[in-house]
Every structure is written in structure tokens, then in C-alpha cells.
């Protein structure tokens, strides 16, 4: 790995995930409220923190006192980098900001060199995108960091995003032999099993990859699904499939339907798949079918209960349903997230005639985001049918084992792509165009990720659609 270009450009989420839990060691007499405001509440008002700290004597030796106070101010300054501070929009901080934090951390380690501050420095440097300095600290102090989960996890994340699995291999070996380096952290478990798969293995715990070796056709029992509104047309237009629960139907699916009608009412059919539907929602979908007749809305419901991980199950089960729906609807299908908002005309934006399978491609992402779950086009030919069947089998195998794992849908989509025989049938489209989180004017569709209710162009467009199409 050189320059770490991919890791620096990765979504801020991946630089946040292992930098939220910081261990400071001995904090002396500094009030817990000040420390918690920085470490747990992620206060980014560094001037306020500095003023508060100036009123207290930690009781530590002078160098240790200065180092602790400077570290708390520096962490507060670095909290500005967190994804949520920018409403999910990706921002590159000025070079002076990065170098200022780096120089401060160097000074802190000179004042009070200890393992806690070393690990915090590695975490903060990674958070602010100074990947080179973070890795340099790890490499220069590796023997001292052999028991540091944060250092191993950050380095493994960098290896995965940079697609350097040769370097990832010894890390995974060490982590699997020293379980405290993995612990019960879900992202770490995801990284480990995906690394093992990319290196040629087929893990069967946490995420079970064994179904990839099975060439039998997976069959979805049709009695899993209840038809609320049956398909009532014979056209071959692409059918958008949106899956949601009742809450998401009212919050997101209705505006999504309006956006489809606003931009593509002659281009698409729509199928809404609702988990654990109630009578009120069934009635409302029937009303929407009457209100928006050009969309030829059909609807199914799937009833199930789960002791945990319901939201995760919603994201997973839609791809098992899609395997069934591709045959039942007898049209090409386009699987979209419920919180999407279409912006442009389908046929003038995207040419699908030559391809049976259309998937996104995203730069600077880990393996499990090689294919986004928010935009999957299945043309209905052999390639797309085999692909979605393998995805459904992978997910079903994990569901029956209660592997309700975040990103499992995208692991399935990404791994199944490895088994597509005729790659000429596959078109990879840039996710920034079809799943645009920056909400630019040129993109086909706007989506939201970690922040779903922030003010901005997405929320303004959503409000416009609701105001225009809501019938009292």
C-alpha cells in the first residue's frame, strides 16, 4: 500500500467507526462532565473546552497535566470530522486543520508518551483522514500495540479498502488467535469474514458463505407472500420493487412513489412489498393505485416475527422476495431503497437494452460495498436470474441461522457477482449517479445514508412532492 488514496477518500463512516471509543487513562481531577462532553457527546467546540479546562488542576505532574488538557482540546477539534457533524455530506477538511491536529498530537506524545495516548493519536489521525501518519505510528510502535484492538482494526480496515489482502492476512491470523482483538465488535467480525472469503476461504460463522459452493437452484416458497393487489397489466415495462415496513411506508415509500410519478410515470410499473402490513396501509396502497394509475401499482405482504434485528431483516428479505418476484411479475425489475427519490427520466438517463444485469460500482469502498443494495436491475434473462437466485440462497441460508448482520445484503450481492459466468451481460454504473448522496442536479436518483432527516435539497424535494401529490 502506498499513499492510501482509497482509504483517504473512503466515506467518513469508515473513519469514524473505530475512533469513537477512546481510552485516556489517568485523568486526575478533571471533572467527568468535561471529559464526557468530549469523549461521549463529541463536543466540537474546542474553544469552550479549553476555557473549561483552564479552571481546573488535574493534580497530575505538570507535563502530564498539560498533555491531558491539550489532548482533550485536540480531540474536541477532531470531533468536527464526524460524519454526523456534516449531516452525512462528505467534506474534505482543509490541510491546515489536519496538520494542526497532527502537530498537536506529536507534541502531546512528547509531553507524556504512554500507550493510551499513542492509541488515541492513531485513532484521531485516522478519523481526520491523515492515514499516512496513523499507519506510521502503528508501524513504528507495532510491538507496543500487540494488545490494542483499535490499532489492529484500523489497519485491517485500511487493508480492505485498499484491497491489499496479502497484508490483511497476517492481521487476520493474529486477530483470530487473540480473540480480544476482535471481541464482539460487529464491524470487526464483518472485516474478518470478508477478508477470509477474499483470500479463498468460505467462512460459515457470523456470515455463512457456504451456499456459494452449492449450484442447486434455490426455490422460494410462494406461500411466504400474500398478494394485496395483483398485477393487472401485460406490459413489459421495468417494475420498481420497494420493500418496507408500515412505518417506512408512510415516512419514505409514499414520497418515493410520488417521485416516480413526477419523473417516470410512463416508464415504470411499481410493486410495493410491505412487511407485516395492516388494514390501514393496505387500504392506502389501493388508494395510491387509483391516484397514480400510470404506475400500475401491485402489492404483496410478508408476515414474520423476529426476536431481534427486524430492521436488518427488512433489508435482507427483499432480495429473497426479488427472486420470486422476477418470475411472478414477468417484467424486468429494479430494486430500490424506500427512501429514494427519482430525479431524471429513466430511458434518457440509463440505457439498459444491452444488459441483463445492472449493478452499481463505487470507488474507495470495502468489499461489502462493491455492489450497493440500493440499486439492482434484473433484466429477467439467464444471467440476472442466476445472480439473484444465488443472492437469495446466500441470504436465506443466513436468515435460517439467525445471522442478522448489517451489510449482509451487500455481502451477498458482492459475493454473488464473483459467480456470474458471462460478465458481458453485466453493466456497472457509478453509484454517484444512481444513488447520489450529494444530491447533485445531474443524477438519476437521490438517496440518504446515515442522516435521513437533515435540511437540504433532498428534504426540500421530498416536501415539494408531498405538498403536490397528497390528497386529503
C-alpha positions as CSV (number, residue, x, y, z in Angstrom):
1,X,0.0,0.0,0.0
2,X,1.3,3.4,-0.9
3,X,-0.3,6.8,-0.5
4,X,-3.5,5.2,0.8
5,X,-5.6,7.1,-1.8
6,X,-8.6,4.9,-1.4
7,X,-8.6,5.0,2.4
8,X,-8.3,8.8,2.4
9,X,-11.2,9.1,0.0
10,X,-13.5,6.5,1.7
11,X,-16.8,7.5,3.3
12,X,-16.3,9.2,6.7
13,X,-18.4,6.5,8.3
14,X,-15.4,4.1,7.9
15,X,-13.0,6.5,9.5
16,X,-15.5,7.1,12.4
17,X,-16.4,3.6,13.3
18,X,-13.1,2.7,15.2
19,X,-12.4,6.2,16.5
20,X,-15.5,6.8,18.7
21,X,-14.3,4.8,21.8
22,X,-11.2,6.5,23.2
23,X,-9.4,5.5,26.4
24,X,-7.5,8.3,28.1
25,X,-6.0,6.5,31.1
26,X,-5.5,8.6,34.2
27,X,-7.4,11.9,34.0
28,X,-6.7,13.1,37.5
29,X,-9.2,15.6,39.0
30,X,-10.6,16.8,35.7
31,X,-14.4,16.7,36.1
32,X,-16.1,13.8,34.4
33,X,-18.6,16.1,32.8
34,X,-16.0,17.9,30.7
35,X,-14.4,14.6,29.7
36,X,-17.7,13.0,28.7
37,X,-18.7,16.1,26.7
38,X,-15.6,15.5,24.5
39,X,-15.4,11.7,24.5
40,X,-19.0,10.6,24.7
41,X,-21.0,13.6,23.4
42,X,-18.5,14.5,20.7
43,X,-18.4,18.2,21.6
44,X,-16.5,20.0,18.8
45,X,-16.4,23.5,20.5
46,X,-12.7,23.4,21.2
47,X,-12.6,26.9,22.5
48,X,-15.2,26.1,25.1
49,X,-13.4,23.0,26.2
50,X,-10.1,25.0,26.5
51,X,-11.8,27.6,28.7
52,X,-13.4,25.0,30.9
53,X,-10.2,23.1,31.4
54,X,-8.3,26.3,32.3
55,X,-10.3,26.4,35.5
56,X,-9.1,23.0,36.8
57,X,-5.9,21.5,38.1
58,X,-5.8,17.8,37.3
59,X,-3.4,17.1,40.1
60,X,-1.1,15.3,37.7
61,X,2.6,16.3,37.1
62,X,2.9,19.5,35.0
63,X,3.8,17.8,31.7
64,X,1.0,15.2,32.2
65,X,-1.5,17.9,33.1
66,X,-0.6,19.9,30.0
67,X,-0.7,16.8,27.8
68,X,-4.1,15.8,29.1
69,X,-5.7,19.2,28.6
70,X,-4.1,19.6,25.2
71,X,-5.4,16.2,24.2
72,X,-9.0,16.9,25.2
73,X,-8.9,20.2,23.2
74,X,-7.4,18.4,20.2
75,X,-10.0,15.6,20.4
76,X,-12.7,18.2,20.5
77,X,-11.3,19.9,17.4
78,X,-11.1,16.5,15.7
79,X,-14.8,15.8,16.6
80,X,-15.7,18.2,13.8
81,X,-14.7,15.5,11.3
82,X,-17.5,13.1,12.4
83,X,-20.0,12.2,9.7
84,X,-23.0,13.4,11.7
85,X,-21.5,16.9,12.1
86,X,-22.0,17.4,8.4
87,X,-25.4,15.8,8.1
88,X,-24.0,12.8,6.1
89,X,-22.5,15.0,3.4
90,X,-18.9,14.2,2.7
91,X,-16.5,17.1,3.3
92,X,-12.7,17.3,2.9
93,X,-11.2,19.4,5.7
94,X,-8.5,22.0,5.0
95,X,-4.9,20.9,5.1
96,X,-4.2,23.4,7.9
97,X,-6.9,21.7,10.0
98,X,-5.3,18.3,9.5
99,X,-1.7,19.4,10.1
100,X,-2.7,21.4,13.2
101,X,-4.2,18.3,14.8
102,X,-1.2,16.2,13.7
103,X,1.3,18.6,15.2
104,X,-0.7,18.9,18.4
105,X,-0.7,15.1,18.8
106,X,3.0,14.9,18.2
107,X,3.5,17.5,21.0
108,X,1.3,15.6,23.3
109,X,3.2,12.3,22.8
110,X,6.4,14.2,23.6
111,X,5.0,15.6,26.8
112,X,3.6,12.4,28.1
113,X,4.4,9.3,26.0
114,X,2.1,6.4,27.0
115,X,0.2,3.6,25.3
116,X,-3.2,5.2,25.9
117,X,-2.2,8.5,24.2
118,X,-0.5,6.6,21.4
119,X,-3.6,4.7,20.6
120,X,-5.8,7.8,20.8
121,X,-3.4,9.6,18.4
122,X,-3.7,6.7,15.9
123,X,-7.5,6.9,16.1
124,X,-7.7,10.6,15.8
125,X,-5.3,10.7,12.8
126,X,-7.3,8.1,11.1
127,X,-10.5,10.0,11.8
128,X,-9.3,13.2,10.2
129,X,-8.0,11.3,7.1
130,X,-4.3,11.5,7.9
131,X,-3.9,7.9,7.1
132,X,-0.2,8.1,6.4
133,X,0.6,9.4,9.9
134,X,-1.8,6.9,11.5
135,X,-0.2,3.9,9.8
136,X,3.3,5.3,10.5
137,X,2.5,5.4,14.3
138,X,1.2,1.8,14.1
139,X,4.3,0.6,12.2
140,X,6.8,2.4,14.4
141,X,5.2,1.1,17.6
142,X,3.8,-2.3,16.5
143,X,5.4,-4.3,19.3
144,X,3.7,-2.0,21.9
145,X,0.4,-2.2,20.1
146,X,0.0,-6.0,20.0
147,X,-2.8,-5.9,22.5
148,X,-4.6,-2.9,21.0
149,X,-7.9,-3.8,19.3
150,X,-8.2,-0.3,17.8
151,X,-4.8,-0.4,16.1
152,X,-5.5,-3.8,14.5
153,X,-9.0,-2.9,13.4
154,X,-7.9,0.4,11.8
155,X,-5.1,-1.3,10.0
156,X,-7.3,-4.1,8.8
157,X,-9.9,-1.6,7.6
158,X,-7.2,0.3,5.6
159,X,-6.1,-3.0,4.0
160,X,-9.6,-3.9,3.0
161,X,-10.4,-0.5,1.5
162,X,-7.0,-0.5,-0.3
163,X,-7.7,-4.2,-1.4
164,X,-4.4,-5.3,0.0
165,X,-5.4,-8.7,1.2
166,X,-1.8,-10.0,1.4
167,X,-1.1,-7.5,4.2
168,X,-4.5,-8.3,5.7
169,X,-3.8,-12.0,6.0
170,X,-1.2,-11.8,8.9
171,X,-3.5,-9.3,10.7
172,X,-6.5,-11.7,10.5
173,X,-4.3,-14.6,11.7
174,X,-3.2,-12.6,14.7
175,X,-6.7,-11.4,15.4
176,X,-8.3,-14.8,15.2
177,X,-5.7,-16.3,17.5
178,X,-6.1,-13.4,20.0
179,X,-9.9,-13.1,20.3
180,X,-9.8,-9.9,22.4
181,X,-8.6,-8.1,19.2
182,X,-11.9,-9.0,17.6
183,X,-14.2,-9.1,20.7
184,X,-17.8,-8.8,19.9
185,X,-17.4,-5.8,17.5
186,X,-19.7,-6.3,14.6
187,X,-17.7,-4.3,12.1
188,X,-14.5,-6.2,13.0
189,X,-16.3,-9.6,12.6
190,X,-17.5,-8.4,9.2
191,X,-14.0,-7.4,8.1
192,X,-12.5,-10.7,9.3
193,X,-15.0,-13.0,7.5
194,X,-14.9,-10.9,4.3
195,X,-11.1,-11.0,4.3
196,X,-11.1,-14.8,4.7
197,X,-13.5,-15.0,1.7
198,X,-11.4,-12.7,-0.4
199,X,-8.4,-14.9,0.3
200,X,-10.2,-18.0,-0.9
201,X,-12.0,-19.3,2.2
202,X,-15.7,-19.9,2.8
203,X,-16.4,-18.9,6.4
204,X,-19.5,-20.4,8.0
205,X,-19.9,-18.4,11.2
206,X,-21.1,-14.9,11.7
207,X,-21.7,-14.9,7.9
208,X,-22.1,-18.2,6.2
209,X,-20.6,-18.2,2.7
210,X,-21.1,-22.0,2.1
211,X,-24.1,-21.6,-0.2
212,X,-21.8,-20.1,-2.8
213,X,-20.5,-23.6,-3.3
214,X,-24.0,-25.0,-4.0
215,X,-25.0,-24.9,-7.6
216,X,-28.6,-26.1,-6.9
217,X,-31.4,-23.7,-7.8
218,X,-32.8,-22.2,-4.6
219,X,-36.6,-22.1,-4.5
220,X,-38.6,-19.6,-2.6
221,X,-41.9,-20.9,-1.2
222,X,-44.6,-18.8,-2.8
223,X,-46.9,-19.2,0.2
224,X,-44.5,-16.8,2.0
225,X,-46.2,-13.9,0.3
226,X,-49.8,-12.6,0.4
227,X,-51.0,-10.6,-2.6
228,X,-52.8,-7.4,-1.6
229,X,-53.0,-6.0,-5.2
230,X,-52.3,-8.4,-8.0
231,X,-50.6,-7.3,-11.2
232,X,-53.3,-6.2,-13.7
233,X,-51.3,-5.4,-16.8
234,X,-49.3,-7.2,-19.5
235,X,-46.8,-4.6,-20.4
236,X,-43.0,-5.3,-20.2
237,X,-42.0,-2.0,-18.6
238,X,-39.5,-2.4,-15.7
239,X,-41.1,-2.8,-12.3
240,X,-39.6,-0.9,-9.4
241,X,-39.7,-3.0,-6.2
242,X,-39.7,-1.1,-3.0
243,X,-39.8,-3.1,0.3
244,X,-40.7,-1.5,3.6
245,X,-42.5,-1.9,6.9
246,X,-45.6,0.1,7.7
247,X,-43.5,2.9,9.4
248,X,-41.2,3.3,6.4
249,X,-44.2,3.2,4.0
250,X,-45.6,6.4,5.4
251,X,-42.2,8.1,6.0
252,X,-40.4,7.2,2.8
253,X,-42.2,5.0,0.3
254,X,-45.1,7.4,-0.4
255,X,-42.7,10.2,-1.3
256,X,-40.7,7.7,-3.4
257,X,-43.9,6.8,-5.3
258,X,-44.6,10.5,-5.9
259,X,-41.0,10.9,-7.2
260,X,-41.5,8.0,-9.7
261,X,-44.8,9.5,-10.8
262,X,-43.3,13.0,-11.1
263,X,-40.4,11.9,-13.3
264,X,-41.2,8.5,-14.9
265,X,-44.9,7.7,-14.7
266,X,-44.8,6.3,-18.3
267,X,-41.6,4.4,-17.7
268,X,-42.2,2.1,-14.7
269,X,-44.6,-0.2,-13.0
270,X,-44.3,-0.2,-9.2
271,X,-44.5,-3.1,-6.8
272,X,-44.6,-2.4,-3.0
273,X,-43.7,-5.3,-0.7
274,X,-44.8,-4.5,2.9
275,X,-43.7,-6.4,5.9
276,X,-46.4,-7.1,8.5
277,X,-48.9,-4.9,6.7
278,X,-52.1,-3.7,8.5
279,X,-55.5,-2.9,7.1
280,X,-55.0,0.9,7.0
281,X,-51.8,0.5,4.9
282,X,-53.4,-2.0,2.6
283,X,-56.2,0.5,2.0
284,X,-53.8,3.4,1.5
285,X,-51.8,1.5,-1.2
286,X,-55.1,0.7,-3.0
287,X,-55.8,4.4,-2.9
288,X,-52.4,5.2,-4.3
289,X,-53.0,2.8,-7.1
290,X,-56.2,4.7,-8.0
291,X,-54.5,8.1,-7.6
292,X,-51.4,7.1,-9.7
293,X,-52.9,4.7,-12.3
294,X,-50.0,5.0,-14.7
295,X,-47.7,3.2,-12.2
296,X,-49.8,0.0,-12.2
297,X,-49.1,-0.5,-8.5
298,X,-49.2,-4.0,-7.2
299,X,-48.5,-5.1,-3.7
300,X,-47.6,-8.1,-1.6
301,X,-47.1,-8.6,2.1
302,X,-44.8,-10.8,4.1
303,X,-45.6,-11.6,7.7
304,X,-42.9,-12.7,10.1
305,X,-41.6,-12.1,13.6
306,X,-38.1,-12.0,14.9
307,X,-36.7,-11.6,18.5
308,X,-34.1,-9.1,17.2
309,X,-32.8,-7.4,14.1
310,X,-36.1,-6.6,12.5
311,X,-34.7,-3.6,10.5
312,X,-31.9,-5.8,9.2
313,X,-34.3,-8.5,8.2
314,X,-36.3,-5.9,6.2
315,X,-33.2,-5.1,4.1
316,X,-32.4,-8.8,3.6
317,X,-35.7,-10.3,2.8
318,X,-36.4,-8.0,-0.1
319,X,-33.7,-9.8,-2.2
320,X,-35.2,-13.2,-1.4
321,X,-38.6,-11.8,-2.5
322,X,-37.0,-10.4,-5.6
323,X,-36.0,-13.9,-6.7
324,X,-39.7,-14.8,-6.5
325,X,-40.9,-11.5,-8.0
326,X,-38.8,-11.7,-11.1
327,X,-40.8,-14.7,-12.2
328,X,-44.1,-13.7,-10.7
329,X,-44.2,-10.2,-12.3
330,X,-42.7,-11.3,-15.6
331,X,-41.0,-8.0,-16.3
332,X,-37.5,-6.6,-15.6
333,X,-37.3,-5.4,-12.0
334,X,-35.4,-2.6,-10.4
335,X,-34.9,-2.9,-6.6
336,X,-34.6,0.4,-4.9
337,X,-34.5,1.6,-1.3
338,X,-37.7,3.0,0.2
339,X,-36.1,6.4,0.9
340,X,-35.0,7.0,-2.7
341,X,-36.3,10.0,-4.7
342,X,-36.1,9.8,-8.5
343,X,-34.9,12.9,-10.3
344,X,-34.4,12.1,-14.0
345,X,-36.1,10.2,-16.8
346,X,-35.1,6.6,-16.9
347,X,-34.7,5.9,-20.6
348,X,-32.9,9.1,-21.4
349,X,-30.5,8.6,-18.4
350,X,-29.7,4.9,-18.5
351,X,-29.6,2.6,-21.5
352,X,-30.5,-0.9,-20.3
353,X,-31.3,-2.7,-23.6
354,X,-27.9,-4.4,-24.0
355,X,-27.5,-5.7,-20.4
356,X,-29.4,-8.3,-18.3
357,X,-27.9,-7.2,-15.0
358,X,-27.1,-3.7,-13.9
359,X,-25.2,-3.1,-10.6
360,X,-23.5,-0.1,-9.1
361,X,-19.8,0.4,-8.7
362,X,-18.3,2.7,-6.1
363,X,-14.8,3.8,-5.7
364,X,-12.9,3.7,-2.4
365,X,-15.2,1.3,-0.6
366,X,-14.7,-2.0,1.3
367,X,-15.6,-5.4,-0.3
368,X,-19.1,-5.4,1.1
369,X,-19.9,-2.2,-0.8
370,X,-18.7,-3.5,-4.1
371,X,-22.4,-3.6,-5.0
372,X,-24.9,-1.3,-3.5
373,X,-28.2,-2.7,-2.3
374,X,-30.0,0.5,-3.2
375,X,-30.0,-0.1,-7.0
376,X,-30.2,-3.5,-8.5
377,X,-31.6,-4.0,-12.1
378,X,-32.6,-7.5,-13.2
379,X,-33.5,-7.9,-16.8
380,X,-35.0,-11.3,-16.5
381,X,-32.6,-13.2,-18.6
382,X,-30.4,-16.2,-17.6
383,X,-27.6,-14.1,-16.0
384,X,-29.9,-12.0,-13.8
385,X,-32.0,-14.9,-12.8
386,X,-28.9,-17.0,-11.8
387,X,-27.5,-14.0,-10.0
388,X,-30.5,-13.1,-7.9
389,X,-31.1,-16.8,-7.1
390,X,-27.6,-17.1,-5.7
391,X,-28.1,-13.9,-3.7
392,X,-31.4,-15.2,-2.3
393,X,-29.9,-18.5,-1.4
394,X,-27.0,-16.8,0.4
395,X,-29.3,-14.6,2.4
396,X,-31.8,-17.4,3.2
397,X,-29.0,-19.6,4.5
398,X,-28.0,-16.8,6.9
399,X,-31.5,-15.9,7.9
400,X,-32.3,-19.5,9.0
401,X,-29.1,-19.4,11.1
402,X,-30.2,-16.1,12.7
403,X,-27.3,-14.2,11.2
404,X,-29.0,-10.8,11.2
405,X,-25.9,-8.9,10.2
406,X,-25.5,-5.3,9.0
407,X,-24.3,-5.2,5.3
408,X,-25.2,-8.9,4.8
409,X,-27.4,-7.9,1.8
410,X,-24.4,-6.2,0.2
411,X,-22.0,-9.0,1.1
412,X,-24.4,-11.4,-0.7
413,X,-24.7,-9.0,-3.8
414,X,-20.9,-8.6,-3.9
415,X,-20.0,-12.2,-3.5
416,X,-22.6,-13.5,-5.9
417,X,-21.1,-11.3,-8.6
418,X,-18.0,-13.4,-8.4
419,X,-20.1,-16.3,-9.8
420,X,-21.6,-14.6,-12.8
421,X,-20.3,-16.5,-15.8
422,X,-20.9,-14.0,-18.6
423,X,-19.6,-10.7,-17.4
424,X,-20.6,-9.1,-20.8
425,X,-24.2,-9.3,-19.5
426,X,-23.3,-7.0,-16.6
427,X,-23.2,-3.3,-16.7
428,X,-21.6,-1.4,-13.7
429,X,-23.0,2.1,-13.3
430,X,-21.4,4.7,-11.0
431,X,-23.3,4.8,-7.7
432,X,-22.8,8.6,-7.5
433,X,-25.2,8.8,-10.5
434,X,-27.9,6.4,-9.4
435,X,-27.6,6.5,-5.6
436,X,-26.5,10.1,-5.2
437,X,-25.8,11.0,-1.5
438,X,-24.5,14.5,-2.5
439,X,-27.8,15.5,-4.2
440,X,-26.4,17.0,-7.3
441,X,-28.6,18.2,-10.2
442,X,-27.4,15.8,-12.8
443,X,-28.1,12.5,-11.0
444,X,-30.8,10.0,-11.7
445,X,-31.8,9.4,-8.1
446,X,-31.1,10.9,-4.7
447,X,-30.7,8.8,-1.6
448,X,-29.8,9.3,2.0
449,X,-27.5,7.2,4.2
450,X,-26.7,7.8,7.9
451,X,-28.6,11.1,8.1
452,X,-32.2,10.8,6.8
453,X,-33.9,14.0,8.1
454,X,-31.4,16.8,7.7
455,X,-32.4,20.0,5.9
456,X,-31.2,20.4,2.4
457,X,-32.1,19.7,-1.3
458,X,-33.3,16.1,-0.5
459,X,-35.7,17.2,2.2
460,X,-36.9,20.2,0.1
461,X,-37.6,18.0,-2.9
462,X,-39.4,15.5,-0.6
463,X,-41.6,18.2,0.8
464,X,-42.4,19.5,-2.6
465,X,-43.6,16.0,-3.7
466,X,-45.7,15.6,-0.6
467,X,-47.3,19.0,-0.9
468,X,-48.0,18.4,-4.6
469,X,-49.5,14.9,-4.5
470,X,-51.0,14.4,-1.1
471,X,-54.8,14.0,-1.4
472,X,-56.8,14.9,1.7
